[in-house]
Amino acid sequence: MPRGRRRPPGLEKEGGTEGGSGAVLSSSFLLTRQRVCPPSCHGGLGTEVCSGSVLASYLRDKDNARQEYTKLVSSLISAESAGRKKDTSPGESGHGGYETLIVTTDNNITKIMFNRPEKKNAINHKMYREIINALQEAAKDDSTIAVFTGNGDYYTSGNDLNNFSNVQPSEMKKMAKDAAELLKEFVGSFIDFPKPLIAVVNGPAVGISVTLLGLFDVVYASDRATFHTPFSQLGQSPEGCSSYLFPKIMGSAKANEILLFNKKLTASEACALGLVNEVFPDSTFQKEVWARLKAYASLPKNSLAVSKQLLRNIEKEKLHAVNSQECEVLTERWLSDECLNALVTFFQRKSKL
């Protein structure tokens, strides 16, 4: 039985199994619902149920006991099913309906966790759409801040290149157009998000998960995190408004190294360039960061939102224009021979592993 949920009265644990076939009614529970003859009844036999009205009363009570038993077992089954669907700590509210994310709200913080650890949290089409939905929900809920992080060793390995697999040549143009529209909406949801948005980078970050960091309000990183944008290596081009924000954040020379020449940054290098606010030892990363986030979430909600909008509105129109331009260029890139050849090379190399 999951933590934080109390066992209904009269239900006992049997054989080390909870809630399933091992759940039985305790003897005390059953005895209170049976009407057995006293020793003086029926000539002192005391082992049979009384007849007549007493028997009718017994049968009614027995039926009631059976109904209560059924209700108890049904409630246990429902509770166990709920426990399997989400694994949240007491006081933490889970948001259902997500396959690639774990979304919870606790202490005025909505946490959006990339949840494809077996794929290094690579972002497939499903995850793109679910992140858009999660941000829309977080914008309307009672939380004060929203936080992104990854489940497992990776923050996220970026775009899942399997998004480009199994596409017929005749469908390439439509694929590129649809992907660009999805990407534009995806990045736009970060541009427009009204509350403070914080990245808790728990491990390596690749591609779009790096370029988006310029749109976050605060970025904290574990000292084992790395930041890599291998766009030219894959015949592609920058996105996430990074072509505009990275030069502003770190200067053109450093931005060129990262966006043009695929330079991978350590957490300390990313911090020195202004892409990351602070780096923490991995051993204390979660404890230190979440203590700080809880303090942030206790600040006046409306004041934070209004202040963020003052900062963001100055450039919101510009950011949307940059996003549109980047998506247009990427549409062309995805249809180019350079990109297609790079993807073929990637999948060939992957098949040999």
N, C-alpha and C positions, 0 to 999 in steps of 0.2 A: 504493500500500500504506500503510495507516494507520501513524502513528507508534507506536513501541514494539513493532512486530512485525517480526521478522527474516525475510528472504527465505530459503527452504529452500536447502541446498547444491545447487549444480549448476543453479540456476534463474537465468536472466539476463533482463535487460530488453531488449526490442526495440521499436523504433519509438516510444519514449516512452510505451508503454502497459504498465501493470503488472497482472499477475494474470489478465488476460483472454486474448483471442486472441493478444496480443503476447507472451505468456510462452512461451519455448522452452527446451529443454534445451541447455546449452552443449556445444560440441564435445568438450571434455575429459570431460564426464559420459558422453556416448555412446561415446567411444572406449574408455573403461575397461570397457565392457560388451560389446564386440565382440572376437571372436577371429579375426583376419585372418592368412592364411598369411604366414610369413616369406619373404623373397626366394628362399631355397634350396628351398622346397617346390614341388612340381609342376614340376620342371624349371627352377626359378628364375623362374617367372612372377611369383609373389608377388602376384597380383591376384585370386585366387579363394579362396573359403573351403575349407578342408580337408574331405575327404569322410570317411565312416565315423564313427568315434567322435568325431573332432574336429568333424564337422558336427553330430552330436547335441549335443555340448557347446555348440557355437555357438548352436544353436536354443534350448537351455535358457536360456543366458545372455541371448539376445535376448528370450525370453518374460519373463524376470525383469526385464530393462530396461523392457519395455513396462509391466509391472505397477507398477514403481517410478514410472515416468512418470505413469501413471494416478493413483497415490496422491498424487503431488506436485501434479498439477493439481487433484484433488479437494480437497486441503487448502487450496489457494489460493482456490478458489471458496468454501469454507466460511468462510475467514478474511475474504474480501472481503464476504461477506454479513453477517457479524457486524459488520464495520466500518460498514456502511450502517445497521444497526439502532441503533447508539449511537455517540455521539461523545464519548468520555471520554478524559481525559488518562492517561498512564502512571501506574499505581498507584491509579487510581480505579476502583471497582467500580460498574457500572451495574445497575440493577434493571429487568428487562424487564417487558413486559406493560402498559405505560402508553401511552395515546394523547394525553392532555392535559397530562401532566406529564413532566419529566425528573427521575428520582430516582437519585442517586448516593451512594456512601459512600466517603470518603477522609479520612485523618488523624483517624479517630474522629468524623467529622462526617457525618451524613446530611443531604444537601441535597435539598429538595423544591422544584422550580422550576415555576411556572405556565408552561405552554408552548402558548399560543394567541396568539402575538404579532400575528397578522393580525387578531385580534378584541380586541386590547388586553387579552388574558388574561382575558376575561369568563368567568365560572364557569357552565358549563352542567351539566345533570344528570350527564353522564358525569364531569366533573371533580369534582363533589361526591363521587361514589362513589369515585373514584380517590384523592382526598385522604384519605378515611376509611381506605382500604386502606393507603395509604402511611404514615399515622400508626400503624396497627396493626403494620406491618412494622418501622417505626423503633423502636417500643417494645420489640421483641423482639430486634433485632439488636445487634451489638457496639459500636455508636456510643455516644459519650458525650453528644452534644448533637444536636439537630435544628434545621435552619435552613430558613426559607421565603424565597423571593425570586422575582422575575419575569424572564422572558426577553423582551428587547426594551426598549422605552421605558417601558412601564407595569409597575407592580407587579401590579395587577389592577384592571380597571374594575368589579369587583363582579359581581352577579348578571346573567347573560345574560337580558335580557328576552325573548329568543326562546323561553325556557322556557315563556312564557305564550301563545305564538302557536299557531295551528292547533288550539285547544281548542274543541270543540263546546259549546254552552250546556248540553246535557244531561250533560256530563262535568265541568263546572266544580267541583262539590262534591267529586268524587273527586280531581280534580287538586289542589285546595287541601289536602285531607286528606293525600294522598300527599306533596305538597311539604313540608308541615309536619312530617311524620314523618321525611323525609329531612333537613330542616334541624335537627331536634332531635337526630338521631343525629350529624350533622356537627359541631354545636357541642359536643355531649357528648364527642366524640373529642378535642377540644382541652382541655376541662375535665379529662379523665381522663389526659391524656398524662403519663407518669411522669418524663420527662427534661426538662432545661432546653430551652426552646423559644424560638428567637430569630428575629425578623423582620428581614430586610435589605431595606428598602423602597427600591428602586432608581428609582422614578418615581411618578406619580400613583396614589393608592389611593382606591377608591370603595366605598361601601356596606358590605357584610359584611366586606370585607377591612380596613376601618377599625374596625368595631365589635369584631372579633375581637382586635384588638391589646391590649385589656385583659386577655386571657387568656394573652398571651405573657409570658415572663419578662424579656426584654430586646428593645428595638426600636431599631434604628439606621436612619437615613434619609439619603439623598442630599439636598443642598440644593435639588434641583429637584423633590423629591417634594411632593405636596399631598394633603390628606385631606378627603374630602367624603362626607357622608351625607345625600343628598337624599330622605329617606323621605316627609316630608309632601308634597313636590313630586310624588311618585308615588302619593299616596294610601295609603301603607303606614306601618309603624311599626318602631321599633328592634328589633334582634335581636343575637345574639352576647353576651348578658348585659350589653350596654352600658347598658341602662336602670338597672342597678344599679351597674356598675363605673365608668362615666364620671363620675357625680356624686361617687363616692369618690375618683377620681383627680384631678379638676380642679375640683370644687365644683359645686353645682347650677346656679348662674347661667351658667357657661361651658358646662356640659353641655347646658343648655336651648338655648343659641344653636346648638349643633352638631346636636343630635338633633331639635329642634322646628323650627328656622328655617333649616336647611340651610346653615349657615355653613361655607364652605370654609377650611381652615387651610393656611398655608404650613408647611414643615418646621420653621422656627424657632419659629412660634407653637405647633405641636404639642409641641415640646420644652419651651417655657416652661410649658405646661399640664401637663406630666408624662406625656403619652401616648407621647412618644419620649424615649429616654435621651440620644441624642447625634446631632448633625447633622454631616455631613462634606461638604467640597467634592466636587462630582460628579467632578471630574478625578482625585481620589485616593481616591474612595469605596471601590471594590472592593479596592484594595491595602491600605488601612488597616484596613478592617473584617475582611477575611479573615485578616490577620495576627493580629488580636485573637482571632478565633474559634478559630484553631489553638491559641493559648495556652490558651483556656478548655477546649478539648477534651483538653488534656494533663493536666488536673486529675483527681484520683481520681474515677472514674466513680460508684462506689457512694455516696461521700460527697455528691456533687452530687445524686444521685437522692433520697437520704434527706432532705437538707436541703430540696429542693423539696417533697417530700411533707409535711414539717412545716409549710411555709408554705401549701400549697394545701389540706391536709385541714381546716384551720380553717373554711374556707368552701365546701368542695366540695358539701356537701348543699344549701346556700343557692344556689349557682350552678346546680345542676341544677333546682332549683325555679324560679328565674328563667327559665332556658332554656325550661322547659315552659310557663310563663305567656306568655312572648313569642311562642312558636309558636302557642299558642291564639289570641292576639289577631291574629296575622298571618293565620291561617286565615280569620277574620272579615273582615279587611281585604281579602284577595284576592278575596272574593266581593262586596265592596261596590261600589256604583255609582261612588264616588269613585275607587277604584283602577282599575276597568275603564275609566272615562272617561280617566284619566291615561294608561293604557297605549295606548288608541286614539289619543290625541293624540301620544304618543311615536312610534308606528309611522307615523302620517300625516306627521309632521315628518321622520322618517327616510326615507320614500319620496320626499320632495321634494329630498333632498340629491343 
